[in-house]
Amino acid sequence: MSNKNRAYITLVVIGLLLIQIACQTLTGPRPTQPSPAVLATAAPSPTPPPTAAPPSARPAATNAAEPIPVGEANLTCIGLYGSGVTCIENNEWVTYNKDNAGLGSDLVKDMAVCPDGKLLVLHALGLNLFDGTQWRNYGQGWGYGSAEAVACAAADSFWVAHYEGASHFDGATWRTYSVRETLSTDPEAYGLVNDIAIAPDGAVWVVTVNSIAVFANEQWTVYEEGAGFDDKYFFENIAFDSRGDPWIVSSAGLHQRDGLFWKFYPGHSLYTPQSIVVDAQDRVWVGTFSQGLQLYERGSWLTFTPQNSALASDNVSALAVDAANRLWVGTAWGLHVVDGDTWTSYQMSNSELPDDNIVAIAVAGDGPALPTAQQKAPGALTGRLVAADGTPLANVAIEVCVQTIYSSYSGATPCEGHPYTRDAVSNADGVFTVENLPTGFYNLAVQTGDTWLLYAKTPSRPASERFLVRAGEMTDLGEIIVVSQE
């Protein structure tokens, strides 16, 4: 590789305390190779790594021969944190992003199908409304607070949950209801607003970190410690059952508003809930950050993990149920469709899904017929580790994994406990190679002494920077300059 074509990456170590993020409730085989058993921390690079190219098989939005309005189609749309929105319709994958459509940002946060069938997409830079043909941009009418969730009330009327409040757009103007003035009676209430949803009767339910606020008949009712609850809870997400009763998941369990009273159902592994949905049988499904998929049915909990099911990752970020009562499960490493006892799984390695990191799912009607999964040829990864003076670094261990690596990680090594990991050791010239990698985005950690270094481009970044391995291709990261900071 010439000096002109070299891409220099500096990996710098920062000292951070290790915290436990996840523990496994069940044991079993994982698709991983042995990794070094050194307890360490890691840190990002102050200089940019090579830019990750987009997936080679990403379909254009214009590939749809005859665009069908969302409300007239049985489809599912998947929100991706970094790759826009992908919809499955007529056995095809169609992806919309800021380059091929009117989507304002590829960093999707949440989605909802409106009563008139339009698709509302909340992203890092605001809101877009999609009717199957055109994208309308609503910007950030609520201000600059980080938005977490969105809900549709009627045609061109919707709600956004965001930091320090919830905002309503009535088709012409925005109105914001703040946490401390409206959504809680606690003058010291936290500003975190985690979810928002509209009940079948039209009431708007807002979930803040410590309260639940309901807007009906132009009035707000607040439930929190001392007002409906005996204790303080940390609420996360909301869904409705077949009777229209709300179910809210907290770190302690499930809270159901049954007529005039709240019922509580303790959860055994819910300290990191991320999503909730209730199916047609009134079974409650909860997705967690590190404890897999949890099912509550008739007073009992059942846990699905990669060890006892087809679930690809313990990080379950999005859930939805279509009118055919199929459960759609979005994880940090792919998509599952659960129909009774049958699991259909999609990843970048066997479909046109442009990203495995799924953050939101919206379904219309019965959902689509499922495309056939077709396994792609594996790719490979290589790179060369060198010191600051250009000296090759031999016998240095590296790890790659499919999920983000955080500087405070769980396990003896950064990738331990991840759903798919691989490792290698550099040769005398500092070159490492990993063969037979499934198509997808990966993260890299390099061992140096008692510490691990994360492949990243932003100084003080607390997480790794991912890169793409394409089907049937060798991805070359070039020279990686490894600099340890004492």
C-alpha positions in Angstrom: 0.0 0.0 0.0 1.5 3.4 -1.0 1.7 6.3 1.4 -0.9 8.1 -0.8 -3.4 5.4 -0.2 -2.8 4.8 3.5 -5.5 5.5 6.0 -4.0 6.2 9.4 -6.0 5.4 12.5 -4.8 6.2 15.9 -6.2 4.3 18.8 -5.9 6.0 22.2 -6.5 4.4 25.6 -8.6 6.2 28.2 -9.1 4.9 31.7 -12.7 4.2 32.5 -14.3 2.2 35.3 -15.8 -1.1 34.1 -19.5 -1.5 34.7 -21.6 -4.5 34.2 -24.0 -3.9 31.3 -25.4 -7.4 30.8 -25.5 -10.8 32.4 -26.8 -14.0 30.8 -29.7 -15.8 32.4 -29.1 -18.9 30.3 -26.0 -20.6 29.0 -25.4 -22.3 25.7 -23.2 -22.2 22.6 -22.5 -18.9 20.8 -21.0 -18.5 17.3 -17.8 -17.1 18.7 -14.1 -18.1 18.7 -11.9 -18.1 21.8 -10.8 -14.6 22.8 -8.0 -13.3 25.1 -9.1 -13.4 28.7 -7.7 -10.0 29.7 -9.8 -7.5 31.7 -9.4 -4.1 30.1 -10.9 -0.8 29.1 -10.6 0.8 25.7 -11.0 4.1 24.0 -11.5 5.7 20.6 -9.2 7.2 18.1 -8.5 11.0 17.6 -8.2 10.6 13.8 -10.8 9.4 11.4 -10.9 5.7 10.2 -11.7 5.0 6.6 -15.3 5.9 5.8 -17.7 3.0 5.8 -19.2 2.6 2.4 -23.0 2.0 2.0 -24.2 -1.5 1.6 -23.5 -2.7 -2.0 -27.0 -4.1 -2.5 -29.0 -1.2 -1.1 -32.2 -0.8 -3.3 -33.3 2.6 -4.4 -36.7 3.9 -3.4 -37.6 4.2 -7.1 -37.3 0.4 -7.5 -40.9 0.1 -6.6 -42.7 -0.2 -9.9 -46.0 1.2 -8.7 -45.8 3.0 -5.3 -48.8 2.1 -3.2 -50.0 4.5 -0.5 -49.0 3.1 2.9 -52.6 3.0 4.0 -53.7 0.8 1.1 -50.9 -1.8 1.5 -50.0 -4.6 3.8 -46.4 -3.8 4.5 -43.8 -3.4 7.3 -41.3 -0.6 7.5 -38.1 -0.9 9.5 -36.3 2.1 11.0 -32.5 1.9 11.1 -30.2 4.0 13.1 -27.9 5.1 10.3 -29.4 3.7 7.2 -32.9 5.2 6.8 -36.1 3.3 6.4 -36.6 -0.1 4.7 -40.0 -1.3 3.8 -41.1 -4.9 2.8 -43.8 -4.8 0.2 -44.9 -7.3 -2.5 -42.0 -9.6 -1.5 -39.5 -6.8 -2.1 -37.2 -4.7 0.0 -37.4 -0.9 -0.7 -35.1 1.4 1.1 -35.6 5.2 1.6 -32.8 7.4 2.8 -31.6 11.0 2.6 -29.8 10.3 -0.7 -32.6 8.6 -2.7 -35.7 10.0 -1.1 -36.9 13.0 0.9 -36.0 11.5 4.3 -34.4 14.3 6.4 -31.9 12.0 8.2 -30.9 8.4 8.1 -30.7 8.3 11.9 -34.3 7.1 12.6 -35.6 7.3 16.1 -39.2 6.1 15.9 -42.1 5.5 13.4 -45.9 5.2 13.4 -48.6 4.4 10.9 -51.2 7.1 11.0 -55.0 6.5 10.9 -55.1 7.6 7.2 -52.3 5.1 6.4 -49.4 7.5 6.1 -46.0 6.7 7.6 -44.6 9.1 10.2 -40.9 8.9 10.6 -39.1 10.6 13.5 -35.4 11.0 13.0 -32.4 12.9 14.4 -33.3 16.1 12.4 -37.1 16.2 12.8 -40.1 14.6 11.2 -41.1 13.3 7.8 -44.6 12.1 6.7 -44.7 9.6 3.8 -47.8 8.8 1.8 -46.2 6.1 -0.4 -45.1 8.5 -3.0 -44.1 11.8 -1.5 -42.2 12.8 1.7 -43.3 15.9 3.6 -40.9 17.6 6.0 -42.1 19.0 9.3 -38.7 19.8 10.8 -38.3 20.2 14.6 -41.4 22.2 15.5 -41.0 21.2 19.1 -37.6 22.9 19.4 -34.2 21.3 19.8 -34.9 18.8 22.6 -33.9 15.3 21.7 -37.0 13.4 20.5 -37.7 9.8 21.5 -41.1 8.8 20.2 -43.9 9.8 17.9 -47.7 9.1 17.6 -50.4 10.0 15.0 -53.8 11.3 16.1 -55.5 12.0 12.7 -54.7 13.4 9.3 -51.7 15.7 9.7 -52.0 15.7 13.5 -49.4 14.1 15.6 -47.5 14.1 18.9 -43.8 14.0 19.7 -42.2 12.9 23.0 -39.0 14.8 23.5 -36.6 16.0 26.2 -38.5 18.1 28.8 -41.9 17.7 27.2 -44.5 16.5 24.7 -45.6 18.5 21.7 -48.7 18.4 19.5 -49.0 19.5 15.9 -52.6 20.1 14.9 -52.0 20.5 11.2 -51.1 24.2 11.5 -49.2 25.0 14.7 -47.2 23.3 17.5 -48.0 23.4 21.2 -45.6 22.1 23.8 -46.6 20.7 27.3 -43.6 20.7 29.6 -42.7 18.0 32.1 -42.5 20.3 35.1 -45.6 22.3 34.3 -48.0 19.7 32.9 -46.6 16.1 32.8 -45.6 15.8 36.4 -46.6 17.5 39.7 -43.0 17.2 41.0 -41.2 20.5 40.7 -37.9 18.6 40.5 -39.1 16.1 37.9 -36.6 14.8 35.4 -36.9 16.0 31.9 -36.8 12.6 30.3 -39.9 11.7 28.2 -39.6 8.2 26.9 -42.7 7.3 25.0 -46.0 8.5 23.7 -49.1 6.7 22.3 -52.7 7.3 21.4 -55.3 5.0 22.8 -58.2 3.6 20.8 -60.5 6.1 22.5 -58.3 9.0 21.4 -56.6 9.8 24.7 -53.0 10.7 24.5 -50.7 8.8 26.9 -47.2 10.3 27.7 -44.6 8.3 29.5 -41.9 10.2 31.4 -39.2 8.6 33.4 -41.2 8.9 36.7 -44.8 9.7 35.6 -47.6 8.8 33.2 -49.7 11.7 31.9 -53.0 11.3 30.1 -54.6 14.0 27.9 -58.3 13.5 27.4 -61.2 16.0 27.0 -58.7 18.8 26.9 -57.4 18.0 30.4 -54.3 16.3 31.7 -54.3 13.6 34.4 -51.0 12.7 36.0 -50.1 9.4 37.7 -46.9 9.2 39.7 -45.6 8.5 43.2 -48.4 9.6 45.6 -50.9 9.9 42.8 -51.9 6.4 41.7 -48.6 4.8 42.6 -47.2 4.1 46.0 -43.6 4.0 44.8 -41.4 5.8 42.3 -40.9 3.8 39.1 -38.7 4.3 36.1 -41.2 4.0 33.2 -40.1 3.3 29.6 -42.7 2.3 27.0 -46.4 1.9 26.5 -48.8 -0.3 24.5 -52.6 -1.1 24.5 -54.4 -4.4 24.7 -57.5 -5.5 22.9 -59.7 -3.7 25.4 -57.8 -0.5 25.0 -56.2 -0.7 28.4 -52.7 0.6 28.6 -49.7 -1.5 29.7 -46.5 0.4 30.7 -43.2 -1.3 31.3 -40.8 0.0 33.9 -37.6 -1.4 35.2 -39.6 -3.1 37.9 -42.3 -4.8 35.8 -45.6 -4.1 34.1 -48.2 -1.6 35.1 -51.8 -2.0 33.7 -54.5 0.6 34.0 -57.6 -1.6 34.3 -60.6 0.7 34.5 -60.1 2.8 37.6 -57.1 1.1 39.1 -53.5 0.3 38.4 -52.3 -3.3 38.6 -48.7 -4.2 38.9 -47.0 -7.4 37.7 -43.3 -7.7 38.8 -40.7 -8.5 36.1 -37.7 -10.6 36.9 -35.3 -9.3 34.1 -36.7 -5.9 33.1 -34.2 -3.4 34.4 -33.3 -2.5 30.8 -36.7 -2.4 28.9 -36.7 -0.9 25.4 -40.0 -1.8 23.7 -43.4 -3.3 24.4 -46.3 -4.6 22.4 -49.5 -6.6 23.2 -50.7 -9.2 20.6 -54.2 -10.3 19.7 -54.2 -12.8 22.5 -53.4 -10.1 25.0 -49.9 -11.5 25.6 -47.4 -8.8 26.6 -44.0 -8.8 24.8 -41.1 -6.8 26.2 -37.8 -6.2 24.4 -34.8 -5.5 26.6 -31.3 -4.1 26.2 -29.5 -7.1 27.4 -32.0 -9.7 28.6 -33.5 -10.7 25.3 -37.3 -10.9 24.6 -39.7 -11.3 27.5 -43.2 -12.7 27.3 -45.8 -12.1 30.0 -48.8 -14.5 29.8 -51.3 -15.5 32.5 -49.1 -14.5 35.4 -45.9 -16.1 34.1 -42.8 -14.8 32.4 -41.0 -16.6 29.6 -37.6 -15.4 28.3 -36.3 -15.8 24.7 -32.5 -15.5 24.2 -30.0 -16.6 21.5 -29.3 -19.6 23.6 -32.9 -21.0 23.7 -34.5 -19.6 20.5 -33.7 -18.2 17.0 -33.3 -14.7 18.5 -30.1 -13.2 17.1 -29.3 -10.8 19.8 -30.2 -10.1 23.5 -30.6 -6.5 22.5 -34.3 -6.2 21.4 -35.0 -2.7 20.4 -38.3 -2.7 18.5 -41.5 -4.7 18.5 -44.7 -4.7 16.5 -47.7 -6.9 15.8 -49.5 -7.0 12.4 -53.2 -7.7 11.9 -52.3 -11.3 11.2 -50.9 -11.5 14.7 -47.4 -12.0 13.6 -44.8 -10.6 16.0 -42.0 -8.4 14.4 -38.9 -8.3 16.5 -36.1 -5.8 15.7 -32.7 -6.3 17.4 -29.2 -4.9 17.2 -28.4 -7.7 14.9 -31.3 -8.3 12.6 -35.0 -8.8 12.2 -37.3 -11.7 13.1 -40.9 -12.4 12.2 -42.5 -14.8 14.6 -45.7 -16.6 13.4 -46.7 -19.1 16.0 -43.7 -21.4 16.5 -42.1 -20.4 13.2 -39.3 -17.8 13.2 -38.2 -16.2 10.0 -34.9 -14.3 10.4 -33.3 -11.6 8.2 -29.9 -10.0 8.4 -27.7 -8.2 5.9 -26.1 -11.5 5.2 -29.3 -13.1 3.8 -31.5 -10.3 2.6 -31.5 -6.7 1.2 -31.8 -5.3 4.7 -29.2 -2.4 4.5 -28.4 -2.5 8.2 -28.7 -5.0 11.1 -29.2 -2.3 13.8 -33.0 -1.9 14.0 -34.5 0.8 16.1 -38.2 1.0 15.1 -40.9 -1.1 13.3 -44.2 0.1 11.9 -46.7 -2.3 10.3 -49.8 -1.7 8.1 -52.6 -4.2 7.8 -51.8 -7.9 7.7 -48.1 -7.1 7.0 -46.4 -8.3 3.8 -45.7 -11.7 2.4 -42.2 -12.5 3.5 -39.3 -12.4 1.0 -37.2 -15.5 0.7 -33.9 -15.4 2.7 -30.9 -16.0 0.5 -27.5 -16.4 2.1 -24.8 -14.2 0.6 -21.2 -15.1 0.1 -19.1 -14.2 3.1 -16.5 -11.4 3.1 -13.2 -11.0 4.8 -11.3 -8.3 6.8 -7.7 -7.3 7.0 -5.5 -4.5 8.3 -2.0 -3.7 9.4 -1.1 -2.6 13.0 1.9 -0.3 13.3 3.5 1.8 16.1 3.7 5.6 15.7 7.1 5.3 14.1 5.8 2.8 11.5 7.2 -0.3 13.2 4.9 -3.3 12.6 3.2 -4.7 15.7 3.4 -8.5 15.7 1.4 -11.0 17.8 -1.2 -8.4 18.8 -4.7 -9.7 19.3 -7.8 -8.1 17.7 -11.5 -8.8 18.1 -14.4 -7.9 15.8 -18.1 -8.0 16.8 -21.4 -7.1 15.2 -22.7 -4.8 17.9 -21.3 -1.6 19.2 -18.4 -1.9 21.7 -18.6 0.5 24.6 -15.6 1.7 26.6 -17.3 0.4 29.7 -18.0 -3.1 28.6 -19.1 -6.4 30.1 -16.8 -9.5 30.1 -13.1 -10.2 30.0 -12.8 -8.7 26.5 -14.7 -6.1 24.6 -16.6 -8.6 22.4 -17.3 -11.2 25.0 -21.0 -11.9 25.3 -21.8 -10.4 21.9 -24.0 -12.5 19.5 -21.2 -12.9 16.9 -17.5 -12.4 17.5 -14.2 -13.3 15.8 -10.6 -12.8 16.7 -7.2 -12.9 15.1 -3.5 -12.2 15.8 -1.2 -10.0 13.7 1.7 -11.6 12.0 5.4 -10.5 11.9 4.4 -7.7 9.5 1.6 -6.5 11.7 -1.1 -7.8 9.3 -4.2 -9.5 10.6 -6.9 -11.3 8.6 -10.3 -12.6 9.4 -11.9 -14.8 6.8 -15.5 -15.9 6.3 -17.3 -13.0 7.8 -21.1 -12.7 7.2 -22.0 -9.5 5.3 -22.6 -6.7 7.7 -21.2 -3.9 9.8 -18.5 -4.7 12.4 -16.6 -3.1 15.2 -12.9 -3.6 16.1 -10.9 -3.7 19.3 -7.1 -4.1 19.5 -5.4 -5.5 22.6 -2.3 -3.7 23.8 -0.8 -4.7 27.2 -3.5 -4.7 29.8 -5.9 -2.6 27.8 -8.1 -2.8 24.7 -8.3 0.0 22.1 -11.5 0.8 20.1 -11.4 1.5 16.4 -13.1 4.9 16.3 -12.6 8.3 14.7 -13.9 10.7 17.3 -11.8 11.8 20.3 -13.2 10.7 23.6 -15.9 8.7 21.9 -17.3 6.2 24.4 -18.0 3.6 21.7 -16.5 2.0 18.7 -16.9 3.1 15.1 -18.3 0.5 12.8 -17.2 -0.5 9.2 -18.8 -2.5 6.5 -17.7 -6.0 5.3 -19.4 -6.7 1.9 -20.4 -10.0 0.5 -17.6 -11.8 -1.3 -15.1 -8.9 -0.8 -12.0 -8.3 1.3 -12.4 -5.1 3.4 -8.9 -3.6 4.0 -8.7 -1.1 6.9 -5.2 -0.2 5.8 -2.6 0.9 8.4 -3.8 1.3 11.9 -1.4 3.4 14.0 -1.7 2.1 17.6 -0.7 4.7 20.2 -1.0 3.9 23.9 -1.5 6.8 26.2 0.2 6.3 29.6 
